Amino acid sequence: GQIARLVNDSGPCVASFSFPTNRFVFVETNGAVSIPVLRRGALDSTSSVEVVSAPLYYVNLPFKTNLVFGPGVTERIALLPLTNDTRIDARRTLQVHLTNQAPTAVLGAPRLAELSILDASSQQFPGALDPNYFVKLDFLPNLFAYPGPIVVMPDGKLVIASGFNTVNGTPSTPVARINTDGSLDSSFHYAGTNQPALIASFGEKVYLASNGGLKPVVRLLANGSEDPAFVAPTFSFEGDPSFRFMTTDTNGNVLIIGSFTNINGFSRSHVARIRPDGSLDPDFNALPAPGVSYRDSIVMYHLPDGTYLLGGAARRVDNEAHPLLTHLSASGSVLGGYEIPDVPMDREWDLWAVVAI
């Protein structure tokens, strides 16, 4: 029937070793970079742990160092030797882990860390990777690992979608919002189950298009929940359901391209404009010229005068596909067409981007 309190100013009686974070970012250099290792507990004694890396050619050797923590020492630095090869290379990654703790010690979390090595030769050029910004995605099993569509919001945050299930080690749904420092925005939560193929935004709201499901196109509020003011349109498709492109115009309408032939009961030839409330815009109907199909169009650009450029449509002559850049009026009628010259016809052709200069 008694209660006692144990006091140990040194923490647990067994030493516990860990890294302060599970990722580090360094710029390639001649010399060494610092990897801190922390100790908790058993501060009145001496203990040790090894830091080990996989062998890689820009690391001077299969790195292994033993860190000894004397009494009262809570942090030691492992110096990882690097070599600047003076070539322009892509970012490289390697892992380091803690092992062989002694005499009586345990490994805490994280005990494994990923190191990103940025190329020093390319850091001087515009567009170089920012060493202070890094987002790590882990993907669901049996899914092709790719980042998927990304939109930049007015406040500089990113909304991303793909087959990932964690962001920087934190569990996440297939749609996530990333803060400007690369961390996961916990105030955004997408509760849907579809894996979106396309993302578009207008203001603080985000549109998602999924190749399947009861609601192929939905709009999200700033917190990630589905916007009830947007009535999701219904689609009928030609062949497999697929969307090729989606964006918004300056009026907040959604411009969408896909394999659909009907929206909300109205015929459409693979290109449509959807109003901000989810209804089909009856004032826009893109009817292709004879012999032309918009099914494989993959990009649409809204020009300042209210007209559109549609890229990737194909005109078939003698059973050969001739890619076109089509100029559409504000109502979708054809104002002109420009055949793209010198494009090989013996392989699939896509026009991925259109910009005005």
N, C-alpha and C positions, 0 to 999 in steps of 0.2 A: 503494500500500500504506500510506497514511497516513490517520489519523482526526483530524478537527478539531472543536472545539466553538465555536459562535458565541454570543456573549453580547450581549444588547441589553436593558438595564434598562428601556427604554421600551416593550418589547413589540414587536409587528410594526411594520415601517417604514411601513405604510399604515394610516391611521386607519379604525376600524370603529365604526359607530354602531348603537345598539339601545335599545329600551325595557327596563327591568328585569323587566317582566311583560307578558303579553298582555291583561290586563284591569285596569281601575281602577273603583272605585265611589265616587261622590261624592253628597253631598246638595245639592240645588238651593239656590243662594245668590245674593245680589247681590254681585258681586265677581268673583273668579277662583279657579280651582282649579289645583293644581300637578301637572304631568306631567313626571317626571324622564326625562332622556335620558342614556345612558352613552356614553363613548368609550373604546376600547382602541387602543393603538398610536399611533405618531407623536407621543408626548407632548412631544417637544422642539420641536414646531412648532405653528402655528395652522391650524385647520381648522374647517369649519362644516357644518351640516345644517339642512334645513327640516322643521318639523312642520306638517302640513296636516290639516284636518278637512273633512268634508262640511258644507254650510250647513244649519242647522236653526234654527227660529224662537226656541228658547230659548237658542241660542248667539248672542251679539251680532252676529257676522259670520262669513262663510265663513273660518274661522280659519286663518291662516298666519303663522308666525313663524320667523325665521332665528336659530339659536343658534350663536354663535361660541365656540369652545373655544381659549383661549390656551395657551401652553406650560405643561405640568404639570396642566392642568384635565381631570378625568375625568368630571365630571357637571355638566350645566346643567339649569335648570328652565324648561319652557314654561308660561306662565300662560294658561289658557283662560278667557276671560270668560264668565260665565253671568248669566242674568237670572231672578230669582224672580218668577214671574207671579202668585203668591199663590193660585192655583187648586189644587184637589185633583185630581191627575192620576196616571195609571199611570206605572210606571218607563219611562224612555226610554233608548235606546241610540244611540250614534254611534261612528264609527271615526276614528281618527287614524293617520297613517302618516308615515314618514320618507322624504324625497326630496331631490334636488338637493344631494347631498353634495359638498364641495369642499375643497381643490383636487384632491387625489388620495386618494380614500377609498372605502370600500365600506359596504354596509348589512349588519349582522348580523341575528341573530334574537333576539327578535321585532322585526320592523320595522313590524308592524301591530298595533294595540291597540284593544280595545273598551272604551268608556266607558259605564258605567251611571249614569244620573242619577236619583236618588231624589227624589220630591216632598217638599219641605220642609213643606208645609202639612199633609200626612197623617202625618208622622213623630211628631206629638204624640199620636196616637190609638193605643189598643191594637190589635195586629195589624199595625202598620206593618212594612215590610220592614226586615230587619236589614242595614245597609250592609256589615257584615263577613262576610256569608255569601252566597256566590254559586256556583251550579253551572251550567256551560255544557255543553249537549249538542249534538253534531252528529249528524244523522240520515242513514241510508242513502238513496241516491237513490230517487226514485219512491215514497217512503213518507210518509204524512201525519205531520208533525212534531208530536208531542204527548208529554208526559212519561210517560203511562201510569200503571200502578198503583204505589203507594208504601206501604211499611210502616215503622213506627218500631220499632227493636229496643230491648231493655231498656237497652242502654248509650247510647241516644240516636242511634246511627247509623241511616241510612236504607238500605233496599234498594229499588231502583227497577228497572223493566223497561219496555222499549219498543223502537222500531226504531233507537235510536242506535248509533253505532259508535265514538264518542269521548266521553270525559268530561273536561272542562277541557283538551282538546287531546291527551289520552292515549288510545290505542286501547283499546277495551273490547268485551266481549261484550254481548248484549242484556239481561243482568242484571248489575247492579253494586251495590256497597255504598259509601255515601258517609260519610266521617268527619264528626264533629261540627263541624269547621271548613270543610266543603264540599269537601275534597279527596277524590280517589279512593282507596279502601282497596285497596292492592295485595296484601293478604293474602287477599282474596276473589276466587276465579276460578270462574265458571260455564262449564262446558265443553259444555253442551247447545247444540243448533242451533235449537230451537223458540223462537219469540218469545212469551213468556207473555202471556196476556190478564188474568190475575188473580194476586195475591200474597196470602198470609196467613202469619202467623207464630205460633209458640208457643214461648216461651223463646228460645233461640238458633237454633232451626231455622226454615227458611222453606219454605213450600209454594208451588209454581207450578202453574197450570192453563193449558194451551195449547189453542187451538181446532184440534186436529189432532195428528198424530204418533202414534208407537207407544205413547208413554207420556204421555197427556194430563195426568196429575197426578203430580208427583214431589215429593220432599222433599229439601232441601239441608242439609248440615252447615254448621257455622260457617265453614268455609273455602271454601264454594261448591260443593263436590263433591256428587254424588248420594248420598243416605243408603241404603246397602244394607239397612238394617233395615226400610225402608218398601217393601213390595211394591206396585208401582204397580198400581192397579185397572184393569180393562178396562171399556170403556163401549160401549153400543150407543145410537145417536142417532136421533131423529125429525127427518128433514131434515138440514140442515147442522149439523155438530158445533159447538156453542157452549156456553160457560159464562157465566152472567150474574152470579154472585155466589159468593164463597167467604170463609169466616172460620173461626175455631176457637172452641170453647167452653172453659169453665174446666177441663174434663177432658182437654183436648188433642185432642178429636175434631175432624174437619174437617166443616163444614157447607157443602154445595155445592148450587147451583141451576143448571140448564142444560136443554138440549134432549134430554138422555138419557132413555131409557126402561128401561134395563137396566144393572146394574153387577155384574160378576163372575158373570153368569148369573142374577141375581135381578131381578125386575121392580121398578122404581121410577118414580114419577110426577113426574119432573123435580126432585125434592128428595130429598137423601140425607144420611146421616151416616156418615162413614168413620172407622174406628178408627185410633189412632196407628200401627198396624202395616200399614195399607193395606187391611185387610179391611172389607167392608161390615158395618155394625152392624145385626144382625137385629132388635134391639129398637126400632128407629126405622123406621117406614114411614108416610110422609105421604100418605094417600089423600084426595084432595079430595072435597068434597060433590058430589052430582049437579049437572051444569051448570057446574061450576067447573074451571078449568084453572090449574095452577101453572107452566105453561111460561114465561110472561112475568114471573114473580116476579123481583124484582131486589134484594131485601134481606131479611135474616133477622137477628133480634136475640134473643140468649139472655138471658132474664130471670133474676133472682136465685133464683126458686123452681124453676128447672129447666125451665120451659116456654119457648115460643118465640113471637115475633111474626113473621109472614111478610107482606111487603108487595109489592103489585103483582099478586097473583092476580086473575083476572077471572071474574066470573059473567056468563054470556050470557043475556039475556032479549030475545026478539023480535029476535035477531041483533045486539043491541047489547051492547058490553062494559061491565060495571060494575066498576070497580076495588074491590078489597077489601083490608082489613087483617085477616088471619086469625090467631087465637090457637090455637096447637098445644100439645098436651100433650108431656111428655117423650118419649113414644113416637110422636108424630106425629099422633095423632088430633085432630080438630077440637073445640076447646072453645068457640069462638065466632067470629063474623065480623062485621066492621064495614065497611059500604059507605061509601066516601068520597063525601061530598055535593058537589054543585055542581062536578063535573068535566066539562068539555066532552067529549062522546063522538065528536065529528067529527074528532078527531086522536089520534095515538098518545099514550098516557099512561104515565108511569113514576113509581113511588114510589122515590126514591133513598136515603132515609135514615129510620131509625127510632131514636129515643132514648127512654130512660125518664127521667121527671122526677118 
